[in-house]
Amino acid sequence: MPPTRTQPAEAFTRRPGVLDLWEIDLARPISESDRDLLSDEETAKADRIIIESKRRQSYRARAELRRLLARYLDTDPRALCFSYGEHGKPALVADPEQGPAPLCFNLSHSGTVGLVGVIYERPQLRLGVDVEEARPGREFASIAESFFAPDEVEVFRRLPSTEEPAAFYRAWTRKEAYLKAIGTGLSFSSTAFSISYGRDEPAQLLRTERAGDAAHRWRMADLPCPAGYAAAACWDGEALELRHFFAPASAPPGPRS
């Protein structure tokens, strides 16, 4: 898989069969134009968030998602309609005249970073992206014992304590990306599949107990993100070139991880 290249948004052109990753700065204030883009359902959902900073971030993430998808579809961001799977995975509603949207996408946000993944002209693919803000002082070993598969736990137990935080978030984002790609959330146990996460190992799904699925169908990649964050993508099908952009309203931040 070719390395991800960070590019300015101005350099964006639609290319079929490429995984585009858009980084969103959620620390920016929301504007009236952000609010105006959202549907009543999206607004109501955001307004139910009690913590003000997280409520603002939800507004920003959803507004930017609409702007980005509209770029691929040459349409008004407000015209987009979303449906949601049984466990909340969003998809675009098919246009009555033009049929299904010619893309697949996924959204994740944590802290002040949002991430949107888009694969144009591959609507049949399943895609998941995950970004996580690293939080120091967590009981990483205890969490791994509860949520990692037995073979993943064995790997974690052999790690020096200094490597635990980075390894934990590397594993967690890869596992979340797979769960988001299949659209099940934690209704499919996080212990029922295994991923690689050794420091020098390529990212991959090693096994899955999901009926009708097979590990060899899936691809994984770690993604560029600001220092203090980890991010990963997972999709089924062939290996893809990855492109990384900053959303138009988001200036490139400081150090990268």
C-alpha positions in Angstrom: 0.0 0.0 0.0 1.6 3.3 -1.0 2.2 5.7 1.9 -0.4 8.3 2.8 0.4 11.8 1.4 -0.9 14.9 3.1 -2.3 17.4 0.6 -4.0 20.7 0.8 -7.7 20.7 0.2 -7.2 22.8 -2.9 -5.4 19.9 -4.5 -8.4 17.6 -4.1 -9.9 16.0 -7.2 -12.2 13.0 -7.2 -10.5 9.8 -7.9 -12.2 6.4 -8.0 -10.9 3.6 -5.8 -8.8 5.8 -3.5 -9.3 6.1 0.3 -9.5 9.8 1.1 -9.0 10.8 4.7 -10.2 14.3 5.8 -9.0 15.7 9.1 -11.3 18.2 10.8 -10.3 20.7 13.4 -13.1 20.5 15.9 -11.6 23.2 18.1 -12.8 25.8 15.7 -16.0 27.7 16.8 -19.2 26.6 15.2 -20.8 29.1 12.9 -24.4 29.8 11.8 -23.5 28.2 8.5 -22.6 25.0 10.4 -26.0 25.1 12.1 -27.9 25.8 8.9 -26.5 22.7 7.2 -27.8 20.2 9.7 -31.2 18.5 9.6 -33.7 18.8 12.4 -32.7 15.3 13.5 -29.0 16.1 13.6 -29.6 19.3 15.5 -31.8 17.6 18.1 -29.3 14.8 18.6 -26.5 17.4 19.1 -28.6 19.4 21.5 -29.1 16.4 23.7 -25.3 16.3 24.4 -24.9 17.8 27.9 -21.2 18.8 27.8 -21.0 22.0 25.8 -17.6 21.4 24.2 -18.8 18.0 22.9 -22.0 19.5 21.7 -20.1 22.0 19.6 -17.8 19.3 18.3 -20.8 17.3 17.2 -22.1 20.3 15.3 -18.8 20.9 13.6 -18.2 17.2 12.7 -21.7 16.8 11.1 -21.5 20.0 9.2 -18.1 19.3 7.8 -19.2 15.8 6.9 -22.0 17.3 4.8 -19.6 19.7 3.1 -17.2 17.0 2.3 -19.6 14.5 0.9 -21.3 17.3 -1.2 -17.9 17.9 -2.9 -17.9 14.3 -4.2 -21.5 14.5 -5.3 -21.7 18.0 -6.7 -24.7 18.9 -4.6 -25.9 21.2 -1.9 -24.8 19.9 1.5 -28.3 20.5 2.9 -29.8 18.2 0.3 -28.1 15.1 1.7 -30.2 12.7 3.6 -28.8 10.0 5.9 -30.1 6.7 7.0 -28.8 4.7 10.0 -28.1 1.0 10.4 -29.4 -1.0 13.4 -26.4 0.0 15.4 -26.1 3.6 14.2 -23.8 3.4 11.2 -24.7 6.3 8.8 -25.3 5.9 5.1 -26.6 8.2 2.4 -30.2 7.7 1.3 -30.4 6.9 -2.4 -31.5 9.8 -4.7 -34.9 9.0 -6.2 -33.7 10.1 -9.7 -30.0 9.2 -9.6 -30.0 6.1 -7.4 -27.5 5.2 -4.6 -24.6 7.6 -3.9 -21.4 6.4 -5.7 -19.3 6.3 -2.5 -18.9 4.8 0.9 -17.9 6.9 4.0 -17.4 6.8 7.7 -16.9 9.4 10.4 -15.1 9.4 13.8 -14.2 12.1 16.2 -12.5 12.3 19.6 -11.2 15.3 21.5 -10.8 18.1 19.0 -10.0 15.9 16.0 -12.6 14.6 13.5 -11.8 12.2 10.7 -13.9 11.4 7.6 -13.0 8.5 5.3 -14.4 8.4 1.8 -14.0 5.9 -1.1 -15.4 7.3 -4.3 -17.1 5.0 -6.8 -16.9 2.0 -4.5 -20.2 2.1 -2.8 -20.3 -1.6 -2.2 -17.3 -1.5 0.1 -17.6 -1.5 3.9 -15.4 1.2 5.5 -14.7 2.1 9.1 -12.4 4.8 10.5 -11.6 5.5 14.2 -9.6 8.2 15.9 -8.9 8.3 19.6 -7.4 10.9 21.9 -4.8 9.2 24.1 -5.5 9.6 27.8 -2.6 9.1 30.2 -2.9 7.2 33.4 -5.5 4.6 32.3 -5.3 1.0 33.4 -4.4 -0.2 30.0 -3.7 -3.8 31.0 -7.0 -4.1 32.8 -8.9 -2.7 29.8 -7.1 -5.1 27.4 -8.0 -8.1 29.6 -11.7 -7.1 29.3 -11.9 -6.1 25.6 -9.1 -7.8 23.7 -9.1 -11.3 22.3 -7.1 -13.9 24.2 -4.2 -13.9 21.7 -4.1 -10.1 21.8 -4.0 -10.1 25.6 -1.0 -12.5 25.4 0.8 -10.0 23.2 0.0 -7.1 25.6 1.2 -9.0 28.6 4.7 -9.3 27.1 5.0 -5.6 26.5 7.3 -3.4 28.5 5.2 -0.9 30.5 6.7 2.0 28.6 5.2 0.6 25.3 1.7 -0.1 26.7 0.0 3.2 25.9 1.0 3.3 22.3 0.3 -0.4 21.7 -3.1 -0.1 23.4 -4.3 2.8 21.2 -2.9 1.1 18.1 -4.9 -2.0 18.9 -8.0 -0.1 20.0 -8.3 2.0 16.9 -7.8 -0.9 14.6 -10.4 -3.0 16.4 -12.9 -0.1 16.5 -12.3 0.5 12.7 -13.3 -3.1 12.0 -16.4 -2.9 14.2 -17.4 0.3 12.5 -16.8 -1.2 9.0 -19.1 -4.1 9.7 -21.6 -1.8 11.4 -22.3 -3.9 14.5 -20.9 -1.8 17.3 -20.2 -4.0 20.3 -23.1 -6.3 19.5 -20.3 -8.3 17.9 -17.8 -9.0 20.7 -14.5 -7.3 20.5 -13.0 -10.6 21.8 -14.3 -12.5 18.7 -11.7 -11.2 16.3 -8.0 -10.5 16.5 -5.8 -7.8 14.9 -2.0 -7.4 14.7 -0.6 -4.5 16.7 3.0 -5.2 17.3 5.2 -2.1 16.9 6.8 -3.4 13.6 3.9 -5.5 12.4 1.7 -4.4 9.4 -1.8 -3.6 10.4 -4.1 -6.5 9.5 -7.1 -8.5 10.7 -5.8 -11.9 11.8 -9.1 -13.8 12.4 -12.8 -13.2 12.9 -15.6 -15.4 14.2 -18.2 -13.4 12.4 -20.4 -15.7 10.3 -19.9 -15.4 6.6 -16.8 -13.2 7.0 -13.1 -14.0 6.5 -10.0 -12.1 7.7 -8.3 -12.2 4.3 -11.0 -10.0 2.8 -10.0 -7.0 4.9 -7.4 -4.3 4.8 -6.2 -2.1 7.6 -4.0 1.0 7.9 -2.8 3.3 10.6 -3.5 7.0 9.8 -1.7 10.2 10.3 -3.0 12.3 13.1 -1.9 15.0 15.6 0.4 14.1 18.4 -1.5 12.6 21.3 -4.0 10.8 19.0 -4.1 7.4 17.2 -6.2 6.6 14.2 -6.9 3.6 11.9 -9.0 2.6 8.9 -10.4 -0.7 7.9 -12.2 -1.7 4.7 -13.0 -4.9 2.7 -11.6 -5.5 -0.8 -8.4 -4.6 -2.5 -5.5 -2.6 -1.1 -6.1 1.1 -1.8 -3.9 4.2 -2.2 -4.5 6.6 0.8 -4.7 10.4 0.5 -4.8 12.7 3.5 -6.4 16.1 3.4 -7.2 18.8 5.9 -10.8 19.8 5.6 -11.0 23.3 4.0 -11.8 25.1 7.2 -9.2 23.3 9.2 -5.6 24.6 9.2 -2.9 21.9 9.5 -2.1 21.6 13.2 1.3 21.1 14.9 3.3 17.9 15.5 2.1 14.7 14.0 2.1 11.2 15.4 
